[in-house]
Amino acid sequence: MKPHRSAKKNIKVTSSGKLMRLHAGRKSGAAFASAPTTGSRKKHNSLQGEVEVAKADRKRMKKLLGR
């Protein structure tokens, strides 16, 4: 079975088998705008790095990745 292309690009598998993803809300181009709804640099910086995929989603993500 082929892996889902967007899942392959957005989810990284570590050497120990964990599934890592980017924080939600990080990819917006309006991240540094001054409007209260779009956030600030401080908010953007707090979302940096990767987090582990939630336990409830792991099975589904592994299936998308063809694992």
Distance bins in CASP14 RR format, pairs under 12 A and 6 or more apart:
PFRMAT RR
TARGET T0000
AUTHOR 0000-0000-0000
RMODE 2
METHOD distances of the structure
MODEL  1
1 62 0 0 0 0 0 1 0 0 0 0 0
1 63 0 0 0 0 1 0 0 0 0 0 0
1 64 0 0 0 0 1 0 0 0 0 0 0
1 65 0 0 0 0 1 0 0 0 0 0 0
1 66 1 0 1 0 0 0 0 0 0 0 0
1 67 0 0 0 0 1 0 0 0 0 0 0
2 8 0 0 0 0 1 0 0 0 0 0 0
2 64 0 0 0 0 0 1 0 0 0 0 0
2 65 0 0 0 0 0 1 0 0 0 0 0
2 66 1 0 0 1 0 0 0 0 0 0 0
3 9 0 0 0 0 1 0 0 0 0 0 0
3 10 0 0 0 0 0 1 0 0 0 0 0
3 11 0 0 0 0 1 0 0 0 0 0 0
3 13 0 0 0 0 0 1 0 0 0 0 0
3 61 0 0 0 0 0 1 0 0 0 0 0
3 62 0 0 0 0 0 1 0 0 0 0 0
3 63 0 0 0 0 1 0 0 0 0 0 0
3 64 1 0 0 1 0 0 0 0 0 0 0
3 65 1 0 1 0 0 0 0 0 0 0 0
3 66 1 0 1 0 0 0 0 0 0 0 0
3 67 0 0 0 0 1 0 0 0 0 0 0
4 10 0 0 0 0 1 0 0 0 0 0 0
4 11 0 0 0 0 1 0 0 0 0 0 0
4 60 0 0 0 0 0 1 0 0 0 0 0
4 61 0 0 0 0 1 0 0 0 0 0 0
4 62 0 0 0 0 0 1 0 0 0 0 0
4 63 0 0 0 0 1 0 0 0 0 0 0
4 64 1 0 1 0 0 0 0 0 0 0 0
4 65 1 0 0 1 0 0 0 0 0 0 0
4 66 0 0 0 0 1 0 0 0 0 0 0
4 67 0 0 0 0 0 1 0 0 0 0 0
5 11 0 0 0 0 0 1 0 0 0 0 0
5 64 0 0 0 0 1 0 0 0 0 0 0
5 65 0 0 0 0 0 1 0 0 0 0 0
5 66 0 0 0 0 0 1 0 0 0 0 0
6 21 0 0 0 0 0 1 0 0 0 0 0
6 61 0 0 0 0 0 1 0 0 0 0 0
6 64 0 0 0 0 1 0 0 0 0 0 0
6 65 0 0 0 0 0 1 0 0 0 0 0
7 13 0 0 0 0 0 1 0 0 0 0 0
7 19 0 0 0 0 1 0 0 0 0 0 0
7 21 0 0 0 0 1 0 0 0 0 0 0
7 53 0 0 0 0 0 1 0 0 0 0 0
7 57 0 0 0 0 0 1 0 0 0 0 0
7 60 0 0 0 0 1 0 0 0 0 0 0
7 61 1 0 0 1 0 0 0 0 0 0 0
7 62 0 0 0 0 1 0 0 0 0 0 0
7 63 0 0 0 0 1 0 0 0 0 0 0
7 64 1 1 0 0 0 0 0 0 0 0 0
7 65 1 0 1 0 0 0 0 0 0 0 0
7 66 0 0 0 0 1 0 0 0 0 0 0
7 67 0 0 0 0 0 1 0 0 0 0 0
8 19 0 0 0 0 0 1 0 0 0 0 0
8 61 0 0 0 0 0 1 0 0 0 0 0
8 64 0 0 0 0 1 0 0 0 0 0 0
8 65 1 0 0 1 0 0 0 0 0 0 0
8 66 0 0 0 0 1 0 0 0 0 0 0
8 67 0 0 0 0 0 1 0 0 0 0 0
9 21 0 0 0 0 0 1 0 0 0 0 0
9 22 0 0 0 0 0 1 0 0 0 0 0
9 27 0 0 0 0 0 1 0 0 0 0 0
9 64 0 0 0 0 0 1 0 0 0 0 0
9 65 0 0 0 0 0 1 0 0 0 0 0
10 19 0 0 0 0 0 1 0 0 0 0 0
10 20 0 0 0 0 1 0 0 0 0 0 0
10 21 1 0 0 1 0 0 0 0 0 0 0
10 22 1 0 0 1 0 0 0 0 0 0 0
10 23 0 0 0 0 0 1 0 0 0 0 0
10 24 0 0 0 0 0 1 0 0 0 0 0
10 26 0 0 0 0 0 1 0 0 0 0 0
10 27 0 0 0 0 1 0 0 0 0 0 0
10 50 0 0 0 0 0 1 0 0 0 0 0
10 53 0 0 0 0 0 1 0 0 0 0 0
10 61 0 0 0 0 1 0 0 0 0 0 0
10 64 0 0 0 0 1 0 0 0 0 0 0
10 65 0 0 0 0 0 1 0 0 0 0 0
11 17 0 0 0 0 0 1 0 0 0 0 0
11 18 0 0 0 0 0 1 0 0 0 0 0
11 19 1 0 1 0 0 0 0 0 0 0 0
11 20 1 0 0 1 0 0 0 0 0 0 0
11 21 1 0 1 0 0 0 0 0 0 0 0
11 22 0 0 0 0 1 0 0 0 0 0 0
11 50 0 0 0 0 1 0 0 0 0 0 0
11 51 0 0 0 0 0 1 0 0 0 0 0
11 52 0 0 0 0 0 1 0 0 0 0 0
11 53 1 0 0 1 0 0 0 0 0 0 0
11 54 0 0 0 0 0 1 0 0 0 0 0
11 57 0 0 0 0 1 0 0 0 0 0 0
11 58 0 0 0 0 0 1 0 0 0 0 0
11 60 0 0 0 0 0 1 0 0 0 0 0
11 61 1 0 1 0 0 0 0 0 0 0 0
11 62 0 0 0 0 1 0 0 0 0 0 0
11 63 0 0 0 0 0 1 0 0 0 0 0
11 64 1 0 0 1 0 0 0 0 0 0 0
11 65 1 0 0 1 0 0 0 0 0 0 0
11 66 0 0 0 0 0 1 0 0 0 0 0
11 67 0 0 0 0 0 1 0 0 0 0 0
12 18 0 0 0 0 1 0 0 0 0 0 0
12 19 1 0 0 1 0 0 0 0 0 0 0
12 20 1 0 1 0 0 0 0 0 0 0 0
12 21 1 0 0 1 0 0 0 0 0 0 0
12 22 0 0 0 0 1 0 0 0 0 0 0
12 49 0 0 0 0 0 1 0 0 0 0 0
12 50 1 0 0 1 0 0 0 0 0 0 0
12 51 0 0 0 0 0 1 0 0 0 0 0
12 52 0 0 0 0 0 1 0 0 0 0 0
12 53 0 0 0 0 1 0 0 0 0 0 0
12 61 0 0 0 0 0 1 0 0 0 0 0
12 65 0 0 0 0 1 0 0 0 0 0 0
13 19 1 0 1 0 0 0 0 0 0 0 0
13 20 1 0 0 1 0 0 0 0 0 0 0
13 21 0 0 0 0 0 1 0 0 0 0 0
13 50 0 0 0 0 0 1 0 0 0 0 0
13 52 0 0 0 0 0 1 0 0 0 0 0
13 53 0 0 0 0 1 0 0 0 0 0 0
13 58 0 0 0 0 0 1 0 0 0 0 0
13 61 0 0 0 0 1 0 0 0 0 0 0
13 62 0 0 0 0 1 0 0 0 0 0 0
13 64 0 0 0 0 0 1 0 0 0 0 0
13 65 1 0 0 1 0 0 0 0 0 0 0
13 66 0 0 0 0 0 1 0 0 0 0 0
13 67 1 0 0 1 0 0 0 0 0 0 0
14 20 1 0 0 1 0 0 0 0 0 0 0
14 21 0 0 0 0 0 1 0 0 0 0 0
14 50 0 0 0 0 1 0 0 0 0 0 0
14 52 0 0 0 0 1 0 0 0 0 0 0
14 53 0 0 0 0 0 1 0 0 0 0 0
16 52 0 0 0 0 0 1 0 0 0 0 0
17 52 0 0 0 0 0 1 0 0 0 0 0
17 53 0 0 0 0 0 1 0 0 0 0 0
17 58 0 0 0 0 0 1 0 0 0 0 0
17 61 0 0 0 0 0 1 0 0 0 0 0
17 62 0 0 0 0 1 0 0 0 0 0 0
17 65 0 0 0 0 0 1 0 0 0 0 0
17 67 0 0 0 0 1 0 0 0 0 0 0
18 50 0 0 0 0 1 0 0 0 0 0 0
18 51 0 0 0 0 0 1 0 0 0 0 0
18 52 1 0 1 0 0 0 0 0 0 0 0
18 53 1 0 0 1 0 0 0 0 0 0 0
18 54 0 0 0 0 0 1 0 0 0 0 0
18 55 0 0 0 0 0 1 0 0 0 0 0
18 58 0 0 0 0 1 0 0 0 0 0 0
18 61 0 0 0 0 0 1 0 0 0 0 0
18 62 0 0 0 0 0 1 0 0 0 0 0
19 50 0 0 0 0 1 0 0 0 0 0 0
19 51 0 0 0 0 0 1 0 0 0 0 0
19 52 1 0 0 1 0 0 0 0 0 0 0
19 53 1 0 1 0 0 0 0 0 0 0 0
19 54 0 0 0 0 1 0 0 0 0 0 0
19 55 0 0 0 0 0 1 0 0 0 0 0
19 57 0 0 0 0 1 0 0 0 0 0 0
19 58 1 0 0 1 0 0 0 0 0 0 0
19 59 0 0 0 0 0 1 0 0 0 0 0
19 60 0 0 0 0 0 1 0 0 0 0 0
19 61 1 0 1 0 0 0 0 0 0 0 0
19 62 1 0 0 1 0 0 0 0 0 0 0
19 63 0 0 0 0 0 1 0 0 0 0 0
19 64 0 0 0 0 0 1 0 0 0 0 0
19 65 1 0 0 1 0 0 0 0 0 0 0
19 66 0 0 0 0 0 1 0 0 0 0 0
19 67 0 0 0 0 1 0 0 0 0 0 0
20 49 0 0 0 0 1 0 0 0 0 0 0
20 50 1 0 1 0 0 0 0 0 0 0 0
20 51 1 0 0 1 0 0 0 0 0 0 0
20 52 1 0 0 1 0 0 0 0 0 0 0
20 53 1 0 0 1 0 0 0 0 0 0 0
20 54 0 0 0 0 0 1 0 0 0 0 0
20 58 0 0 0 0 0 1 0 0 0 0 0
20 61 0 0 0 0 0 1 0 0 0 0 0
20 65 0 0 0 0 0 1 0 0 0 0 0
21 27 0 0 0 0 0 1 0 0 0 0 0
21 47 0 0 0 0 0 1 0 0 0 0 0
21 49 0 0 0 0 1 0 0 0 0 0 0
21 50 1 0 0 1 0 0 0 0 0 0 0
21 51 1 0 0 1 0 0 0 0 0 0 0
21 52 1 0 0 1 0 0 0 0 0 0 0
21 53 1 0 1 0 0 0 0 0 0 0 0
21 54 0 0 0 0 1 0 0 0 0 0 0
21 57 0 0 0 0 1 0 0 0 0 0 0
21 58 0 0 0 0 0 1 0 0 0 0 0
21 61 0 0 0 0 1 0 0 0 0 0 0
21 64 0 0 0 0 0 1 0 0 0 0 0
21 65 0 0 0 0 0 1 0 0 0 0 0
22 28 0 0 0 0 0 1 0 0 0 0 0
22 44 0 0 0 0 0 1 0 0 0 0 0
22 47 0 0 0 0 1 0 0 0 0 0 0
22 48 0 0 0 0 1 0 0 0 0 0 0
22 49 1 0 0 1 0 0 0 0 0 0 0
22 50 1 0 0 1 0 0 0 0 0 0 0
22 51 1 0 0 1 0 0 0 0 0 0 0
22 52 0 0 0 0 0 1 0 0 0 0 0
22 53 0 0 0 0 0 1 0 0 0 0 0
23 31 0 0 0 0 0 1 0 0 0 0 0
23 43 0 0 0 0 0 1 0 0 0 0 0
23 44 0 0 0 0 1 0 0 0 0 0 0
23 45 0 0 0 0 0 1 0 0 0 0 0
23 46 0 0 0 0 1 0 0 0 0 0 0
23 47 1 1 0 0 0 0 0 0 0 0 0
23 48 1 0 0 1 0 0 0 0 0 0 0
23 49 1 0 0 1 0 0 0 0 0 0 0
23 50 1 0 0 1 0 0 0 0 0 0 0
23 51 1 0 1 0 0 0 0 0 0 0 0
23 52 0 0 0 0 0 1 0 0 0 0 0
23 53 0 0 0 0 0 1 0 0 0 0 0
24 43 0 0 0 0 0 1 0 0 0 0 0
24 47 1 0 0 1 0 0 0 0 0 0 0
24 50 0 0 0 0 0 1 0 0 0 0 0
24 51 0 0 0 0 1 0 0 0 0 0 0
24 53 0 0 0 0 0 1 0 0 0 0 0
24 54 0 0 0 0 0 1 0 0 0 0 0
25 31 1 0 0 1 0 0 0 0 0 0 0
25 38 0 0 0 0 0 1 0 0 0 0 0
25 39 0 0 0 0 1 0 0 0 0 0 0
25 43 0 0 0 0 1 0 0 0 0 0 0
25 44 0 0 0 0 1 0 0 0 0 0 0
25 46 0 0 0 0 0 1 0 0 0 0 0
25 47 1 0 0 1 0 0 0 0 0 0 0
25 48 0 0 0 0 0 1 0 0 0 0 0
25 51 0 0 0 0 0 1 0 0 0 0 0
26 32 0 0 0 0 0 1 0 0 0 0 0
26 39 0 0 0 0 0 1 0 0 0 0 0
26 43 0 0 0 0 1 0 0 0 0 0 0
26 44 1 0 0 1 0 0 0 0 0 0 0
26 45 0 0 0 0 1 0 0 0 0 0 0
26 46 0 0 0 0 1 0 0 0 0 0 0
26 47 1 0 1 0 0 0 0 0 0 0 0
26 48 1 0 0 1 0 0 0 0 0 0 0
26 49 0 0 0 0 1 0 0 0 0 0 0
26 50 0 0 0 0 1 0 0 0 0 0 0
26 51 0 0 0 0 0 1 0 0 0 0 0
27 44 0 0 0 0 0 1 0 0 0 0 0
27 47 0 0 0 0 1 0 0 0 0 0 0
27 48 0 0 0 0 0 1 0 0 0 0 0
28 35 0 0 0 0 0 1 0 0 0 0 0
28 37 0 0 0 0 0 1 0 0 0 0 0
28 38 1 0 0 1 0 0 0 0 0 0 0
28 39 0 0 0 0 1 0 0 0 0 0 0
28 40 0 0 0 0 0 1 0 0 0 0 0
28 43 0 0 0 0 0 1 0 0 0 0 0
28 44 0 0 0 0 1 0 0 0 0 0 0
28 47 0 0 0 0 0 1 0 0 0 0 0
29 38 0 0 0 0 1 0 0 0 0 0 0
29 39 0 0 0 0 0 1 0 0 0 0 0
29 44 0 0 0 0 1 0 0 0 0 0 0
30 36 0 0 0 0 0 1 0 0 0 0 0
30 37 0 0 0 0 1 0 0 0 0 0 0
30 38 1 0 1 0 0 0 0 0 0 0 0
30 39 1 0 0 1 0 0 0 0 0 0 0
30 40 0 0 0 0 0 1 0 0 0 0 0
30 41 0 0 0 0 0 1 0 0 0 0 0
30 43 0 0 0 0 0 1 0 0 0 0 0
30 44 0 0 0 0 0 1 0 0 0 0 0
31 37 0 0 0 0 0 1 0 0 0 0 0
31 38 1 0 0 1 0 0 0 0 0 0 0
31 39 1 0 0 1 0 0 0 0 0 0 0
31 40 0 0 0 0 1 0 0 0 0 0 0
31 41 1 0 0 1 0 0 0 0 0 0 0
31 42 0 0 0 0 0 1 0 0 0 0 0
31 43 1 0 0 1 0 0 0 0 0 0 0
31 44 1 0 1 0 0 0 0 0 0 0 0
31 45 0 0 0 0 1 0 0 0 0 0 0
31 46 0 0 0 0 0 1 0 0 0 0 0
31 47 0 0 0 0 1 0 0 0 0 0 0
31 48 0 0 0 0 0 1 0 0 0 0 0
32 38 0 0 0 0 1 0 0 0 0 0 0
32 39 1 0 0 1 0 0 0 0 0 0 0
32 40 1 0 0 1 0 0 0 0 0 0 0
32 41 1 0 1 0 0 0 0 0 0 0 0
32 42 0 0 0 0 0 1 0 0 0 0 0
32 43 0 0 0 0 1 0 0 0 0 0 0
32 44 1 0 0 1 0 0 0 0 0 0 0
32 45 0 0 0 0 0 1 0 0 0 0 0
33 39 1 0 0 1 0 0 0 0 0 0 0
33 40 0 0 0 0 1 0 0 0 0 0 0
33 41 0 0 0 0 0 1 0 0 0 0 0
33 43 0 0 0 0 0 1 0 0 0 0 0
33 44 0 0 0 0 0 1 0 0 0 0 0
34 40 1 0 0 1 0 0 0 0 0 0 0
34 41 0 0 0 0 0 1 0 0 0 0 0
34 43 0 0 0 0 0 1 0 0 0 0 0
35 43 0 0 0 0 0 1 0 0 0 0 0
36 43 0 0 0 0 0 1 0 0 0 0 0
37 43 0 0 0 0 0 1 0 0 0 0 0
38 44 0 0 0 0 1 0 0 0 0 0 0
39 45 0 0 0 0 0 1 0 0 0 0 0
39 46 0 0 0 0 0 1 0 0 0 0 0
39 47 0 0 0 0 0 1 0 0 0 0 0
40 46 0 0 0 0 1 0 0 0 0 0 0
40 47 0 0 0 0 0 1 0 0 0 0 0
41 47 0 0 0 0 0 1 0 0 0 0 0
41 48 0 0 0 0 0 1 0 0 0 0 0
42 48 0 0 0 0 0 1 0 0 0 0 0
51 57 0 0 0 0 0 1 0 0 0 0 0
52 58 0 0 0 0 1 0 0 0 0 0 0
52 61 0 0 0 0 0 1 0 0 0 0 0
53 59 0 0 0 0 0 1 0 0 0 0 0
53 60 0 0 0 0 1 0 0 0 0 0 0
53 61 1 0 1 0 0 0 0 0 0 0 0
53 62 0 0 0 0 1 0 0 0 0 0 0
53 64 0 0 0 0 0 1 0 0 0 0 0
53 65 0 0 0 0 0 1 0 0 0 0 0
54 60 0 0 0 0 0 1 0 0 0 0 0
54 61 0 0 0 0 1 0 0 0 0 0 0
55 61 0 0 0 0 0 1 0 0 0 0 0
55 62 0 0 0 0 0 1 0 0 0 0 0
57 63 0 0 0 0 0 1 0 0 0 0 0
57 64 0 0 0 0 1 0 0 0 0 0 0
57 65 0 0 0 0 0 1 0 0 0 0 0
58 64 0 0 0 0 0 1 0 0 0 0 0
58 65 0 0 0 0 0 1 0 0 0 0 0
58 67 0 0 0 0 0 1 0 0 0 0 0
59 65 0 0 0 0 0 1 0 0 0 0 0
59 66 0 0 0 0 0 1 0 0 0 0 0
59 67 0 0 0 0 0 1 0 0 0 0 0
60 66 0 0 0 0 0 1 0 0 0 0 0
60 67 0 0 0 0 0 1 0 0 0 0 0
61 67 0 0 0 0 1 0 0 0 0 0 0
END
